[in-house]
Amino acid sequence: MIAQVEEIAANRGGGRVVRLNVRIGPLSGVDPELLAHAFPFACAGTVAEGAVLDIDTLPVRVLCSQCGMESDASVSRLLCHSCGDFRTSLISGDELLLASFELEPACDTPLID
């Protein structure tokens, strides 16, 4: 994720990354608390060093193949909330997405008095 941020930042003219927003689903295999704890170490020496990490957790959502309803589901029971059927498709909940990040402008223009 940090490599992706550095590449995008370089393509946009550089500058320091001041804030990142990630979206994590409970089925992604990533623990948001552990990510928050490891984030400063992963950013050390990069354009994102010192950046704030905002984490949005996403719900588990399924689409029922029987009644066609979209509904929230629990991590351990991907059942349709409407009809209770087990034949569902996962819509969301397994994501780990870099949603956005904020760049500080690069200071390569000299200041004029």
Secondary structure, 3 states (H helix, E strand, C coil): CHHHHHHHHHHCCCCCEEEEEEEECCCCCCCHHHHHHHHHHHHCCCCCCCCEEEEEECCCEEEECCCCCEEECECCECCCCCCCCCCEEEEECCCEEEEEEEECCCCCCCCCC
